[in-house]
Structures are given as C-alpha cells and as structure tokens.
Amino acid sequence: MTNGPITDWSNLAGAHVEIRQQGAAICTGTVDAVTEDGSILWVYAEPYGRRLFEKAEYFEAWAAEERLGFHYRMAMGWTRPVPGQ
C-alpha cells in the first residue's frame, strides 16, 4: 500500500480509495469520476452513495487496497505466450 496520500488524483477513476481529512477517515469507496485537472473527485461509497471531495478542502485520497500497484506491475511484466513452448 501507499505510504501517504495520493497527490495526483487525475488517474484515480475506478480505484478503491479511502478519503481522509486532517488525518480522520471519512469514507472508503470507488472513485466514480475525476475532474480533468484532478482537483475534484467523486467517490461512490455504501451507504452514502456518490460524494464529491475537493483537494482545496483538505481532503486526501489514500489507496484502500494493494491491488492498485499489483495490477500495474503485472501488466508491465506480461508477455504473449509463444506457440509450441
């Protein structure tokens, strides 16, 4: 898992995150959408539904599961099988 907050929100769509504000956990859910500049994101979290969070209001997004980095490493290391081997 990450050791700190994710600073670039622009690529978080679909990620499972924990939202914190001043160190307190607010909610955990899936990023539904992000603004192009990465300053605002929407998180879908049960039972709250869809919520908006802004960096300007001191919200932080933290990785809520280790799979984020794991999938990236797996994708980078995958090679096409060679027939007959």
KEZA-529058 format. One line per field, with one value per residue: residue in three letters; x, y, z of N, C-alpha, C, O in turn. Coordinates in Angstrom, 3 decimals. Layout:
N
code c(ALA | ...)
n_x c(X | ...)
n_y c(Y | ...)
n_z c(Z | ...)
ca_x c(X | ...)
ca_y c(Y | ...)
ca_z c(Z | ...)
c_x c(X | ...)
c_y c(Y | ...)
c_z c(Z | ...)
o_x c(X | ...)
o_y c(Y | ...)
o_z c(Z | ...)
REM end
This chain:
85
code c(MET | THR | ASN | GLY | PRO | ILE | THR | ASP | TRP | SER | ASN | LEU | ALA | GLY | ALA | HIS | VAL | GLU | ILE | ARG | GLN | GLN | GLY | ALA | ALA | ILE | CYS | THR | GLY | THR | VAL | ASP | ALA | VAL | THR | GLU | ASP | GLY | SER | ILE | LEU | TRP | VAL | TYR | ALA | GLU | PRO | TYR | GLY | ARG | ARG | LEU | PHE | GLU | LYS | ALA | GLU | TYR | PHE | GLU | ALA | TRP | ALA | ALA | GLU | GLU | ARG | LEU | GLY | PHE | HIS | TYR | ARG | MET | ALA | MET | GLY | TRP | THR | ARG | PRO | VAL | PRO | GLY | GLN)
n_x c(0.827 | 0.233 | 2.370 | 1.502 | -0.681 | -2.300 | -1.104 | -1.670 | -4.676 | -5.821 | -5.742 | -7.266 | -9.799 | -12.017 | -10.471 | -10.068 | -10.406 | -9.498 | -10.879 | -9.602 | -9.562 | -7.728 | -6.358 | -8.367 | -10.395 | -12.844 | -14.501 | -14.653 | -14.369 | -15.207 | -13.661 | -15.597 | -15.605 | -13.396 | -12.210 | -10.698 | -8.363 | -7.736 | -8.470 | -10.864 | -12.828 | -15.227 | -16.637 | -18.026 | -19.628 | -20.922 | -22.964 | -23.535 | -23.712 | -22.994 | -20.374 | -18.830 | -15.494 | -13.050 | -9.710 | -8.975 | -10.379 | -8.947 | -9.117 | -7.876 | -6.803 | -6.252 | -4.716 | -6.805 | -6.485 | -4.126 | -4.027 | -3.891 | -1.188 | -0.218 | -1.633 | -0.617 | 2.115 | 1.856 | 0.747 | 2.838 | 4.753 | 3.793 | 3.941 | 3.307 | 2.332 | 4.392 | 3.606 | 3.821 | 5.698)
n_y c(-1.179 | 2.331 | 4.812 | 7.253 | 10.062 | 10.089 | 12.115 | 12.927 | 13.066 | 12.744 | 10.341 | 8.464 | 7.339 | 4.682 | 3.473 | 2.035 | 3.775 | 5.389 | 8.124 | 10.865 | 13.463 | 15.858 | 13.805 | 12.113 | 9.346 | 9.494 | 8.210 | 5.119 | 3.968 | 3.586 | 5.399 | 7.314 | 9.355 | 11.917 | 15.259 | 16.860 | 18.270 | 17.064 | 18.033 | 17.611 | 14.892 | 12.224 | 9.910 | 6.737 | 5.324 | 2.918 | 3.344 | 5.783 | 6.657 | 8.564 | 10.859 | 14.090 | 15.284 | 17.718 | 18.761 | 21.283 | 21.597 | 20.255 | 17.469 | 14.141 | 11.467 | 8.114 | 5.010 | 2.229 | -0.417 | -2.964 | -3.827 | -1.879 | -1.076 | -3.653 | -4.659 | -2.974 | -3.668 | -6.324 | -6.000 | -4.727 | -6.718 | -8.793 | -11.076 | -12.120 | -15.464 | -17.902 | -19.886 | -23.419 | -23.639)
n_z c(0.000 | -0.330 | 1.192 | 1.881 | 1.165 | -2.058 | -4.473 | -7.105 | -8.407 | -10.864 | -12.296 | -10.965 | -11.442 | -11.024 | -9.091 | -5.807 | -2.935 | 0.187 | 1.742 | 3.441 | 5.924 | 7.450 | 8.783 | 9.681 | 8.841 | 6.366 | 4.454 | 2.573 | -0.694 | -4.213 | -6.785 | -8.766 | -10.672 | -11.952 | -12.056 | -14.912 | -14.235 | -11.879 | -9.368 | -8.093 | -7.002 | -7.306 | -5.183 | -4.851 | -2.244 | -0.072 | 2.779 | 1.741 | -0.896 | -3.825 | -3.476 | -3.382 | -3.356 | -2.628 | -3.239 | -2.358 | -0.030 | 1.800 | 1.678 | 1.385 | -0.709 | -0.252 | -1.079 | -0.884 | -1.144 | -1.922 | -4.518 | -6.531 | -7.208 | -7.663 | -9.929 | -11.884 | -11.947 | -12.777 | -15.340 | -16.656 | -16.691 | -18.226 | -20.937 | -24.297 | -24.827 | -26.460 | -29.178 | -29.000 | -27.028)
ca_x c(0.000 | 0.939 | 2.796 | 0.971 | -1.796 | -2.054 | -1.104 | -2.255 | -5.985 | -6.346 | -5.789 | -7.863 | -11.118 | -12.103 | -9.643 | -10.691 | -9.642 | -10.007 | -10.824 | -9.291 | -9.479 | -6.980 | -6.000 | -9.529 | -11.015 | -14.194 | -15.206 | -13.896 | -15.212 | -14.640 | -13.679 | -16.556 | -15.182 | -12.389 | -12.084 | -9.510 | -7.181 | -7.504 | -8.702 | -12.123 | -13.228 | -16.479 | -16.456 | -19.247 | -19.396 | -22.119 | -24.344 | -23.666 | -23.921 | -21.936 | -19.984 | -17.812 | -14.407 | -12.142 | -8.410 | -8.941 | -10.985 | -8.005 | -9.366 | -6.781 | -7.158 | -5.247 | -5.037 | -7.504 | -6.128 | -2.808 | -4.151 | -3.593 | 0.178 | -0.036 | -2.097 | 0.313 | 3.318 | 1.501 | 0.570 | 4.140 | 5.575 | 3.135 | 4.369 | 2.445 | 2.884 | 4.883 | 3.051 | 4.744 | 6.661)
ca_y c(0.000 | 3.593 | 5.307 | 8.585 | 10.393 | 10.115 | 13.535 | 13.150 | 12.421 | 12.712 | 8.973 | 7.577 | 6.804 | 3.232 | 2.996 | 1.913 | 4.692 | 5.880 | 9.577 | 11.367 | 14.908 | 16.150 | 12.546 | 11.286 | 8.633 | 9.979 | 7.093 | 4.261 | 3.608 | 3.559 | 6.697 | 7.267 | 10.321 | 12.892 | 16.374 | 16.759 | 18.788 | 16.229 | 18.758 | 17.147 | 13.530 | 11.697 | 8.555 | 6.002 | 4.544 | 2.486 | 3.566 | 7.211 | 6.949 | 9.306 | 12.074 | 14.915 | 15.706 | 18.676 | 18.921 | 22.610 | 21.479 | 19.432 | 16.032 | 13.339 | 10.132 | 7.103 | 3.701 | 1.392 | -1.813 | -3.134 | -4.239 | -0.809 | -1.252 | -5.026 | -4.785 | -2.252 | -4.493 | -7.491 | -5.576 | -4.389 | -7.904 | -9.818 | -11.253 | -13.019 | -16.819 | -18.328 | -21.192 | -24.546 | -23.638)
ca_z c(0.000 | -0.353 | 2.489 | 2.069 | 0.283 | -3.497 | -4.811 | -8.432 | -8.455 | -12.232 | -12.831 | -9.960 | -11.806 | -10.885 | -7.980 | -4.491 | -2.096 | 1.460 | 1.795 | 4.778 | 6.084 | 8.675 | 9.410 | 10.022 | 7.718 | 6.084 | 3.815 | 1.664 | -1.818 | -5.559 | -7.465 | -9.865 | -11.693 | -11.530 | -12.993 | -15.761 | -13.528 | -10.705 | -8.124 | -7.511 | -7.376 | -6.781 | -4.662 | -4.529 | -1.041 | 0.656 | 2.375 | 1.463 | -2.312 | -4.523 | -2.751 | -4.015 | -2.472 | -3.257 | -2.600 | -1.736 | 1.292 | 2.579 | 1.607 | 0.822 | -1.187 | 0.063 | -1.666 | 0.093 | -1.369 | -2.508 | -5.911 | -7.475 | -7.680 | -8.114 | -11.308 | -12.753 | -12.120 | -13.577 | -16.728 | -17.219 | -16.821 | -19.020 | -22.322 | -25.067 | -24.924 | -27.771 | -29.512 | -29.062 | -25.915)
c_x c(0.869 | 1.284 | 2.253 | -0.176 | -1.373 | -2.183 | -1.759 | -3.555 | -6.457 | -6.470 | -6.472 | -9.216 | -11.088 | -11.310 | -10.457 | -9.831 | -10.301 | -9.833 | -10.599 | -9.289 | -8.861 | -6.714 | -7.157 | -10.118 | -12.461 | -15.041 | -14.230 | -14.844 | -14.462 | -14.765 | -14.526 | -16.143 | -14.187 | -12.387 | -10.767 | -8.245 | -6.880 | -7.749 | -9.973 | -12.355 | -14.543 | -16.228 | -17.831 | -18.927 | -20.734 | -21.985 | -24.597 | -24.043 | -22.720 | -21.659 | -18.844 | -16.777 | -13.461 | -10.831 | -8.339 | -9.557 | -10.204 | -8.381 | -8.152 | -7.344 | -5.976 | -5.676 | -5.656 | -7.204 | -4.813 | -2.876 | -3.789 | -2.195 | 0.423 | -0.472 | -1.156 | 1.555 | 3.021 | 1.365 | 1.904 | 4.987 | 4.991 | 3.723 | 3.446 | 3.104 | 3.303 | 4.309 | 4.126 | 5.751 | 5.986)
c_y c(1.240 | 4.045 | 6.694 | 8.839 | 10.395 | 11.567 | 13.836 | 12.374 | 12.174 | 11.308 | 7.988 | 6.986 | 5.279 | 2.667 | 2.932 | 2.726 | 4.914 | 7.390 | 9.991 | 12.889 | 15.167 | 14.878 | 11.624 | 10.645 | 9.099 | 8.865 | 6.296 | 3.850 | 3.638 | 4.931 | 6.555 | 8.182 | 11.290 | 14.030 | 16.247 | 17.229 | 18.022 | 16.932 | 18.310 | 15.703 | 13.180 | 10.258 | 7.961 | 5.095 | 4.192 | 2.919 | 5.010 | 7.529 | 7.702 | 10.617 | 12.775 | 15.333 | 16.608 | 18.737 | 20.237 | 22.605 | 20.508 | 17.958 | 15.366 | 11.994 | 9.205 | 5.793 | 2.824 | -0.081 | -1.886 | -3.452 | -3.142 | -0.976 | -2.637 | -5.193 | -4.087 | -3.098 | -5.720 | -7.119 | -5.288 | -5.646 | -8.992 | -9.873 | -12.248 | -14.403 | -17.146 | -19.711 | -22.273 | -24.566 | -23.855)
c_z c(0.000 | 1.063 | 2.777 | 1.126 | -1.178 | -3.931 | -6.153 | -8.535 | -9.873 | -12.818 | -11.888 | -10.325 | -11.765 | -9.723 | -6.690 | -3.527 | -0.743 | 1.432 | 3.241 | 4.762 | 7.454 | 9.479 | 9.752 | 8.770 | 7.580 | 5.466 | 2.959 | 0.549 | -3.131 | -6.196 | -8.715 | -11.008 | -11.073 | -12.542 | -13.749 | -15.049 | -12.238 | -9.381 | -7.390 | -7.942 | -6.711 | -6.376 | -4.388 | -3.351 | -0.401 | 2.097 | 1.922 | 0.028 | -2.876 | -3.790 | -3.464 | -2.970 | -3.251 | -2.494 | -1.835 | -0.334 | 2.179 | 2.668 | 0.976 | 0.371 | -0.906 | -0.602 | -0.581 | -0.100 | -2.118 | -4.002 | -6.906 | -8.057 | -8.247 | -9.553 | -12.283 | -13.008 | -12.978 | -15.050 | -17.390 | -17.472 | -17.708 | -20.430 | -23.001 | -25.115 | -26.355 | -28.060 | -29.571 | -27.930 | -24.610)
o_x c(2.065 | 0.584 | 2.532 | -0.596 | -0.216 | -3.241 | -2.348 | -3.541 | -7.428 | -7.239 | -6.264 | -9.739 | -10.235 | -11.461 | -11.415 | -8.660 | -11.492 | -8.746 | -11.299 | -9.050 | -9.399 | -6.831 | -6.936 | -10.319 | -13.214 | -16.162 | -13.124 | -15.975 | -13.233 | -15.827 | -14.210 | -16.307 | -14.133 | -12.542 | -9.833 | -7.175 | -5.880 | -7.271 | -10.139 | -12.111 | -14.923 | -15.667 | -18.687 | -18.072 | -21.582 | -20.867 | -25.747 | -24.639 | -21.583 | -22.577 | -17.992 | -17.128 | -13.108 | -10.819 | -7.712 | -9.290 | -10.723 | -8.007 | -7.480 | -8.254 | -4.841 | -6.869 | -5.100 | -7.632 | -4.446 | -1.858 | -3.409 | -2.036 | 1.184 | 0.246 | -0.932 | 1.998 | 3.839 | 1.829 | 2.079 | 5.839 | 5.636 | 3.972 | 2.872 | 4.294 | 2.664 | 4.505 | 5.205 | 6.595 | 6.645)
o_y c(1.197 | 3.708 | 7.251 | 7.954 | 10.672 | 12.178 | 14.904 | 11.158 | 11.443 | 11.109 | 6.781 | 6.180 | 4.655 | 1.490 | 3.684 | 2.408 | 4.662 | 7.882 | 9.541 | 13.517 | 14.754 | 14.875 | 10.459 | 11.317 | 9.101 | 8.611 | 6.750 | 3.437 | 3.708 | 5.552 | 5.771 | 7.833 | 11.466 | 13.802 | 15.599 | 16.650 | 18.297 | 16.458 | 18.596 | 15.337 | 13.760 | 9.478 | 8.597 | 4.214 | 5.063 | 2.846 | 5.409 | 8.573 | 7.496 | 11.390 | 12.130 | 15.691 | 16.311 | 18.762 | 20.304 | 23.504 | 20.003 | 17.276 | 15.958 | 11.452 | 9.494 | 5.500 | 2.691 | -0.910 | -0.970 | -3.351 | -3.455 | -1.013 | -2.792 | -5.813 | -4.576 | -3.230 | -6.110 | -7.860 | -5.579 | -5.648 | -10.019 | -8.836 | -13.120 | -14.511 | -16.730 | -20.628 | -22.062 | -25.462 | -23.882)
o_z c(0.289 | 2.018 | 3.839 | 0.381 | -1.494 | -3.777 | -6.319 | -8.728 | -10.064 | -13.758 | -12.014 | -9.555 | -12.396 | -9.395 | -6.509 | -3.322 | -0.557 | 1.128 | 4.148 | 3.731 | 8.482 | 10.704 | 10.082 | 7.758 | 8.553 | 5.906 | 2.663 | 0.802 | -3.159 | -6.160 | -9.610 | -12.177 | -9.856 | -13.742 | -13.277 | -15.237 | -11.575 | -8.351 | -6.204 | -9.092 | -5.693 | -7.146 | -3.773 | -3.440 | -0.210 | 2.607 | 1.740 | -0.234 | -2.452 | -3.514 | -4.077 | -1.846 | -4.392 | -1.263 | -0.778 | 0.463 | 3.175 | 3.622 | 0.131 | 0.999 | -1.285 | -0.679 | 0.509 | 0.704 | -2.855 | -4.688 | -8.034 | -9.277 | -9.203 | -10.338 | -13.390 | -14.149 | -13.810 | -15.917 | -18.574 | -18.360 | -17.921 | -21.043 | -22.348 | -25.410 | -27.322 | -27.263 | -30.124 | -27.890 | -23.571)
REM end
